[in-house]
């Protein structure tokens, strides 16, 4: 199933059994053809599935966080004069977080009046909830700030590392936090003792992260193949080498996504491939070259992707 939207695909994700696309012209489009305009005066800059499992959350350069469903659009939060650059949602806790400049706000999808605000010295570029949805990581300049998401008056735990941090991900067991950096590197921390994990050697920026196989591996973009860091055991990747799969010197991986042992990769020349880590069998699901892949998601054996030129698709493995 292929689509052509004539707009940058900001994010591809799943809304129940349907694929959904957040677009640079402010629309949200579902794979069954349903379309809404979430941001009338701007672009969708980030997106996540609503924690209730129904609908899509998008943050825009109009300063609005919007909850879109095929028949309804609701504004969840507003940040006048700011761009909402990052959003995260936790099905476990029902919490939603948004970043607007230096400010992070947390909302509760089950209690519309609930709101928390956390301020930072520098802009926040990435957000992630821990597996229980109780703690929130904000990637910013100098490291990551860890907040208890529902507590009003607090000082964050600061996971420090020099440089600008642009994305964050918790391991599925909650023991590790990993950030992508503006330079060609990742950084990680073991949360029990704050021990640093240096994860470098990339030829380009590694902005896309995905834990696989119950947290045994962290897949990342930023190289000529998907980089896989081992996270099994108490030490995680410390003292261990990363692997690469799908190496192709003619292209760089721009996006990764996965579920279980099923891994998908999107490249800067428009190609998309999938691999089952259990069998190491690779399949090309988009062989033609085009604009860089900008969005990618996996659910079961279904992959949804989109690129910077507005081309998109949904692929389900027959296996």
QUINORDA-V324937 format. One record per residue. N is the residue number from 1. PSI is psi as a letter, one per 40 degrees, with the letter a starting at -180 (* if undefined). OMEGA is omega as a letter, one per 30 degrees, with the letter a starting at -180 (999 if undefined). Layout:
N & PSI & OMEGA
N & PSI & OMEGA
This chain:
1 & h & a
2 & i & a
3 & i & l
4 & h & a
5 & e & a
6 & f & l
7 & i & l
8 & h & l
9 & h & a
10 & d & a
11 & i & l
12 & h & a
13 & i & a
14 & h & l
15 & g & a
16 & b & a
17 & e & a
18 & i & l
19 & i & l
20 & i & a
21 & h & l
22 & h & a
23 & i & a
24 & e & l
25 & e & l
26 & e & a
27 & i & l
28 & h & a
29 & h & l
30 & i & a
31 & e & l
32 & e & l
33 & e & l
34 & h & a
35 & h & l
36 & i & l
37 & h & a
38 & d & a
39 & h & a
40 & d & a
41 & f & a
42 & a & a
43 & i & l
44 & h & a
45 & d & a
46 & i & a
47 & i & l
48 & i & l
49 & i & l
50 & i & a
51 & d & l
52 & e & l
53 & e & a
54 & h & l
55 & i & a
56 & h & l
57 & h & l
58 & i & l
59 & i & a
60 & i & l
61 & e & l
62 & e & l
63 & e & a
64 & i & l
65 & h & a
66 & h & l
67 & h & a
68 & h & l
69 & i & a
70 & d & a
71 & e & a
72 & i & l
73 & h & l
74 & i & l
75 & h & a
76 & d & a
77 & i & l
78 & i & l
79 & g & a
80 & h & l
81 & e & a
82 & i & l
83 & h & l
84 & h & a
85 & e & a
86 & i & l
87 & i & l
88 & i & a
89 & i & a
90 & h & l
91 & d & a
92 & d & a
93 & e & a
94 & e & a
95 & i & l
96 & h & l
97 & i & l
98 & i & l
99 & h & l
100 & g & a
101 & b & a
102 & e & a
103 & h & l
104 & h & l
105 & i & l
106 & h & l
107 & i & l
108 & h & a
109 & e & l
110 & e & a
111 & g & a
112 & d & a
113 & e & a
114 & h & l
115 & h & l
116 & i & l
117 & h & l
118 & h & a
119 & i & a
120 & i & l
121 & d & a
122 & i & a
123 & i & l
124 & h & a
125 & e & a
126 & i & a
127 & i & l
128 & h & l
129 & i & l
130 & i & a
131 & d & l
132 & e & l
133 & e & a
134 & d & a
135 & i & a
136 & h & l
137 & h & l
138 & h & l
139 & h & a
140 & a & l
141 & h & l
142 & e & l
143 & a & a
144 & h & l
145 & h & l
146 & h & a
147 & i & l
148 & h & a
149 & d & a
150 & e & a
151 & h & a
152 & d & a
153 & h & a
154 & i & l
155 & h & a
156 & i & l
157 & h & a
158 & h & l
159 & h & a
160 & h & l
161 & h & a
162 & h & l
163 & i & a
164 & h & a
165 & h & a
166 & e & l
167 & i & a
168 & i & l
169 & h & l
170 & i & l
171 & i & a
172 & d & l
173 & e & l
174 & e & a
175 & d & a
176 & i & l
177 & h & a
178 & h & l
179 & i & l
180 & i & a
181 & i & l
182 & d & l
183 & i & a
184 & g & a
185 & i & l
186 & i & l
187 & i & a
188 & i & l
189 & h & l
190 & h & a
191 & d & a
192 & d & a
193 & e & l
194 & e & a
195 & h & a
196 & i & l
197 & h & l
198 & h & a
199 & g & a
200 & a & l
201 & e & a
202 & i & l
203 & e & l
204 & a & a
205 & h & a
206 & g & a
207 & e & a
208 & h & a
209 & i & l
210 & h & l
211 & i & a
212 & i & l
213 & f & l
214 & f & l
215 & e & a
216 & d & a
217 & i & l
218 & h & l
219 & i & l
220 & i & l
221 & a & l
222 & e & l
223 & a & a
224 & e & l
225 & i & l
226 & h & l
227 & h & a
228 & h & l
229 & h & a
230 & h & a
231 & e & l
232 & i & l
233 & i & a
234 & d & a
235 & e & a
236 & b & a
237 & e & a
238 & h & l
239 & e & a
240 & i & a
241 & i & l
242 & i & l
243 & i & l
244 & h & l
245 & i & a
246 & f & a
247 & h & l
248 & h & a
249 & e & a
250 & e & a
251 & i & l
252 & i & l
253 & h & l
254 & d & a
255 & i & l
256 & i & l
257 & i & l
258 & i & l
259 & h & a
260 & b & l
261 & e & a
262 & h & a
263 & h & l
264 & i & l
265 & h & l
266 & i & a
267 & i & a
268 & e & l
269 & e & l
270 & e & a
271 & i & l
272 & h & l
273 & i & l
274 & i & l
275 & h & l
276 & h & a
277 & d & a
278 & d & a
279 & e & a
280 & f & l
281 & h & a
282 & i & l
283 & h & l
284 & h & l
285 & e & l
286 & h & a
287 & d & a
288 & i & a
289 & i & a
290 & a & a
291 & i & l
292 & i & l
293 & h & a
294 & e & a
295 & i & a
296 & h & l
297 & i & a
298 & h & l
299 & h & a
300 & b & l
301 & f & l
302 & h & l
303 & h & l
304 & h & a
305 & i & l
306 & i & a
307 & i & a
308 & e & l
309 & e & l
310 & e & l
311 & i & a
312 & i & a
313 & i & l
314 & h & a
315 & h & l
316 & h & a
317 & h & l
318 & e & l
319 & * & 999
